[in-house]
Amino acid sequence: MGLIAPSILSADFAALGEDIEAITKGGADWIHVDVMDGSFVPNISIGLPVVSAIRGRTTLPFDVHLMIVHPSLYFKDFADAGADWISFHWEAEVHADRAVSRLKELGVKAGIVLNPATPVSVLEDLLPQLDYVLLMSVNPGFGGQTFIPYVTQKIVKLRAMAQEKNPNLIIQVDGGVDAGNIRMLKEAGADCFVAGSAVFRGRTLEKNLQTLRDAMA
């Protein structure tokens, strides 16, 4: 598996609909939507109205990454707005098991996000319930950051855990993913790659997506 999920955080917000159509045409697999509240992370991005507004511009799955405090309070709202996959940060939710159960009740795919310094071992008991785990390979909040090398070993460890507890788990990586490291990350055990700058840089979206595909292969 090698899914590419362009992060619209790096898109042209003045032409967001057109950018989404372009990456859909270019062969993206998911649309990654970063929701930031200025509290859990030091940045503010987009929210429910934007998700609802762009839902009609593509049939691709919406992968909504909640970088907010009290994320479970907003699960239903984002599901209603069109999210197909929803992930929340382990560090932001006190009752992670309850939160995962709530996502399942809503009929969306459930994911947990780990910050770079959070060990994968915290997910040992929850892993069988999850559809995916997002490993942050930068400290969350801003696009365009440099990949943190030790996250590669976290991918290896998580894949080993998943082989035992949840072989169908999708491991997603977000932060500093580009043509120079995407193959290495796939070989380490990752399945889905969030790419922002690497997709939208230079406004050659379709070409950039093909470059990532070629590098991954």
Secondary structure, DSSP 8 states (H G I E B T S, - for coil): --EEEEBGGGS-GGGHHHHHHHHHHTT-S-EEEEEEBSSSSS-B---HHHHHHHGGG--S-EEEEEESSSGGGGHHHHHHHT-SEEEEEGGG-S-HHHHHHHHHHTTSEEEEEE-TTS-GGGGTTTGGG-SEEEEESS-TT-SS----TTHHHHHHHHHHHHHHH-TT-EEEEESS--TTTHHHHHHHT--EEEESHHHHGGG-HHHHHHHHHHHH-
